[in-house]
Amino acid sequence: MSQPDRRFSARRWGLAVLLATLPLGARAPFAAEDFSSEAAGLLDRYCVRCHSGEKPKAGLDLKQARAPDAFQRSRKQWAAVSRMLFEREMPPKKAKQPSETERLALREAVDAELDRFDCDGGIDPGRPTIRRLSRFEYARTVKDLTGLGIELADDFPADDIGYGFDNIGDVLSMPPLLLEKYMDSAAAIVEGLFSAAGGGNKATHFEGEAVAAGNKTPSNHVRRADSSGKAAGLYSNSELSTIYQAPADGDYVLRARAYGQQAGTETVRMAFRIDGKAVGEAQVKAVSSSPRVYETRVRLEEGRHRFGVAFLNDYYEPENANPALRGDRNLFVDWLQVQPGKPAVPPVEATGLIVRPLTTDGRPHAANIRKSIEHFVSRAWRRPLQPDEFERFLQLGRGVYDNDGTVEDALRVVFQAALSSSRFLFRVEIDAEPENPAAIHPVGAYELASRLSYFLWSSMPDKELFEAAGSGELQKSETLQRQVERMLRDPRASALAENFAEQWLQTRFLEGSTPDPDIFPAFDAALREAMRQETRLFFTAVVREDRSLMEFIDSDFTFVNERLARHYGIEGIRGGEFRRVSVEGTSRGGLLTQGSILTLTSYPTRTSPVFRGKWILEQFLGTPPPPPPPDVPDLDGDGKAVLSGSLRQRLEKHRLDPACAVCHDRLDPLGFALENFDAVGAWREFDGKFLVNAKANLPGGKPFEGPEELKALLKKRPKAFVRALSEKMLTYALGRGLEYYDKCTIDQLVDLTSANGYKIGSLISGIVQSDTFRFRRGGRVKQP
């Protein structure tokens, strides 16, 4: 559940960040130092009658608590006041209500006072809640622990969201259904580890008709063959594909029984593809009366692969003047097949998770069994086993063996128990004095290794990280820095793009965007996925190349394939593979102009300057606007309304309502600047029959126009963006929402990053090196 927490920032309101940092000649309704007069008057008028006296409502005496020396001691209560003003929970509905301007002014004054926090003393590192692995983390951890590519977490219930992320300990519950899934998954993992993967040389068979019905490369040109109920027909250049789970690394044979409908001067050409890349090609000379089996050999890594064939040379000339060249060339596929070679040993042995031999002269090899248990469980639990823990596992395995089981049976049960344990499913950090909030201490070396690996990789520590923790070196600043640099170079750092960035930017929700096919017929699943991949690759490049955070606002490059390049109007790009391209001198550059963001922040039928402005305020500036007041009419979107004026004109009419104008004066200018991009991110000059007007004015009167000037405004005072991103990334790294005392850490991160040219590496390293990341404390005594 996403929570609009007050946290510690006075910069909660729309363009308040820009108003405070840009030379606009405007200011907040009144400054923090005026709180005792102007804000106090609002409190007296709307709040004090209930919240004062011997028995104030909710135990909150606002007359006493607003005294300067009492304000900081009552921070939690004032944070609650700020939140209730934000949510319009207070004053209660039946009480006299402040105007929107008064509500905004009072909350800004409260937030400004909350920002007055002394950072000269020691930093409070907070106390993250014990947290379960998220679905994404579980899948990655299983892969890195076992080497198996099985996809188990896809069937788990969705994780709850807190503070914008799904790795927040406070909301990661353990419903009974998920517990059952964990038990089933542990059994499946152990079965996969100890089985000779692939079941011999048995081939996996896919009927053409079935593959066409569930084609993993959607295309209107692929369907059940018109002439046959079993074959798939490829009626233009396209791909027919399915998912194949390779049981192990090794050599595989790919087969397709196919035939062609010949036409023109060329024979039908067919490519075998793995994950969209050609791995073989065949000239399909066979005809429908006599199909042939075509095959190629390929080396596959264990795990999921998109396996298919592609029609390469479509030809359609039904009215060619030369009768010999008249015709329609097509490819038909009866079935697809993959046949693996049998691995010599089961994965549990091939990956070194057990130590052979397990028996000598028919008796258990005690030393190797002990090594196998200790090695696997220690890695699964991400720390060394305590003697009593190890003994319990040894006794469990002994019980299986004594009841006529084999040594392998005993290890299966031990491994399954380890994977079902809370020590595997949860990330546990121990406090020596769990109920003493003053007991601040460094997190343990192995706990620090897990904090680091789940921050950067969304997975368990690797061997090098384990060894650095075991030697005590990891807790040294210079070692931490070396590990951060190494880990960011590792391919596993792609998790920052797939897990952090997709939640920060909300592009995970792109899957649910459904542009109206009648208005945007060119939008399809392939374009949606290309948009999402562009954003992933762009974020990954910024991280791996240690580029400036300002390139998230504006850049001179992006990543496209042919489909996305055509959508953007970029010429000279062919094929499905993504490549880096220059966008210098174009309307593109940075995240704001990427199709994923623009589509995500639109309605199915039209753009939404409000959504786009709200997205910038929340994700880029960390200043979400409050919810709309009750009973505010929606913007008309029917056909008659469209005839009455452009979307911009209708929004301006909507803003004439004072209840709407308070927030829309902040939201709409940001969205108007992006109006040249339609609801699926394509450039346009007209909104229907109306010329697009991308001009806007910030509160205070400063004009700007279009995406370039918007990005220039955002870049002019970069610390606002850096602060917002620091808050997001620190929340993700810690797995908890930020509190008022985290203001000091955020201030340090902003200063550090600014001093290092806004390089993203300095932000990531700053988080890892911070006391907030490296320390924790006991719990706080609950307020009566």
Phi, psi and omega in degrees: 000118180288134184242124178282068186293148178287325184052234189230009190256136172278355184266054185269349196248103167038243183275013178303326178299311182291323179298326183279339188244338181264151182281074185260349182077012180245165181211167176295162184308320170200156188278164183299326184291346179269007187304318186295338181258292187290312180292322178300325178296320177293320177299315180298323185286324190241343192235322193293331182304322179267330188252062175194174178091192183290326180232074181290149178301137180060017180069017185251110178261100185287338176292316181284318188290341183273357175298141185309318183283344182262342187299311183293329177290339183251031186303318182297319179295318180290327174298322177294321176301314180300315181296318181293325173295319179299316183274357184060031176281333180227145353299158180298158188304325184279348181275166177297132186257139173287159172290166179299323179295318179293320179298315179298315182297316181295318182292321178297323179293318178297315181296323179296321176294321179295333179287344180280087185230133184280117180259009182285335179278190179291150181278136174277114184281351182076185185214089180300141177290145172309133186228141177285152173295134174289170178302316181296316180293320179300312182299316180291323180294316178300317180298314183286332179284315190253339186081357181281143180259020183287140181260100182255324187290345180300333181269358181286154172300151179297143177283145175289157182250134174224132180056027176092359185225157182259015178245027183269120186303325184294338184245355181277088183277178179231079179292156182304322180298319180293322178300318177298319179297321178297318180296315179296320181294319178301318179295318181293322179296314180296320178298318178295325181292319188264355179270147173287100191303143175095345178059048181078215183260021182295133182274148173263126190249138179229118177289139183302316181300317181293321179295319179298321181294328180242034186310126181278356173236077190307135179203140176290347183267002179243124180198175176300137184301137181297330186262358184211143179276353184248332184274158172259139178252133174250106191261006172198175179300115186194178183235139173249119187214160177218180180257130175239133179263101179288121185287341182195163171297138177163187180270141181224152174252125176259133182228151173213127171268119190216166172207164184238155167258105191276147176194156180075200186264351183252155171277150177305129178250136182230134177251139167275137181229143170236121180054039176084355181254137180290131178237003179178160182216148180223145170271112186270093180270346182296153178243173188299328181285344183212072180298157179235155175265124177249146182212161174211159179251146184210153175263125180242146169273150178303140177128189183283136176222145171271111184251133179190185176233155182232141173273125192256335190226067178301147179213129181215101181223069184289343184237026179299138181299331179270113182304330181290339181257002178284140175150182183224112182271129181216162179243138178233139184234118178286314179200162174242156183207144174232131179234117179272162168273153182280122178294149184291329184222155176293157183304324182300331179269320182297329180269002177077020180283340172234157183250119177269154358278153176271344177223153173224126182056037177080001181247149180301138175273095190302316184296315181290326177294317179297317179298319181296315180294313183296319182295310184292311186292322178298318178292318181297320182272355173065029176192161177295149177284143170283153182306319182289327177293315180298320182295323179295320178293321179297318179293323178298313179294322179297324179296322179293315182295320181291341178260041174070019174272164176273170175299321178295321176301318181297317179294324176302313182294318179297314181296319180294321178296319180297320181285342178268352185284151175298336180290336174271317187283337181241154171261112188253131174236133189261135173253132176293324178234078189296340182253012181249104183293344179273353184274079178273133183210156176294145172292153180299160184301316180287328175295321178294321177299319178291319176304316183291314184290323179284337173290310187269330186243349187055036182204180183289160175295148175271183185301315182297320180292319175302315182294321178295325177291317182295327181276349183087355182291332187297332183278002174271139185301318183293325178291317177304316182297317179298320180293320178300313181297318179296315185291328178288338176278343184285143178304334180294344177292354173301342178299331178298324178282317186283331185251303180290303188297320182292338175272319176302312184274351178069019182288350171299333181279357180299331180301329180272358178283127184230076177305142182299119183294337177287329181269325182235069185296338182281347182281128179214182183297324181294321179290320178302313181293324178295320177299315182295320181291324176304313183293319177300309183296323179295313179298317180300320180295319179298319181289308186292330180264004180049056182272173181287142174300336180295342179286345170293331177278315181207139181212167178254016180212161170204190181232131180218156164249185184300318183297314182287323179299318178298320179295323181275350184079025178265125186266161173085012180252127181232142174097169183274349182282142179278145176218156179281132180227153175278138174241018180298135180083004178248180179281350182272170177133126184082181185283326188298335183255013177276144184302327181299313182290317184293322178288318181300328186258029178234162170280165177300333186250346185200169175287167175222095174305329180293310179299317182293318176295319179297320180298317180297316181297318184282309189273328182264325186246353178063031184230068184296140176287160178289164174298154179295149177299157179294152173066021174276126183294147177287158173290128180298136179231011182278176185298320181296321180295322180298324180293338184278352179161169178292168178303319180299317181295322178291324177294319179297324176295320179299325184283354177293337175289119182303327180295332180272325189297329183306315180268323185292335174296337178267321185285308194297320181302322179295317180290324179301324182296341181255012185291345175287352174259127182283189187290351174240020171082010176274149180287143179214158175252340183235144170257094189067239178264002184258137176295132180295134176246105183260019177276149180206165177229130173287153171307130187108346170103354183290121181274153171205166185213130170076173185294326183294315181287328174298313180295324178296321178296316181295324181282342186295327175232084191292339186295333178298314178292317181298320179297314181297316179292323177299318179298315180297312186289324178293320176303313179296317183294323183274336184071030177209158174290152180280148179246174183302325184285349176283354178306321183296317179295317179298318177301317179296319181296318180296316180295317180297313182295320179297321181290344182247034175069023179061027179292138182294330178298326180289327176292313181296314179297321179299321177296312183296323182277350185289152175298328180298326179276326188266350183234168172207174180219174174287177183281159178270146175292130182296139178291138179293000000 
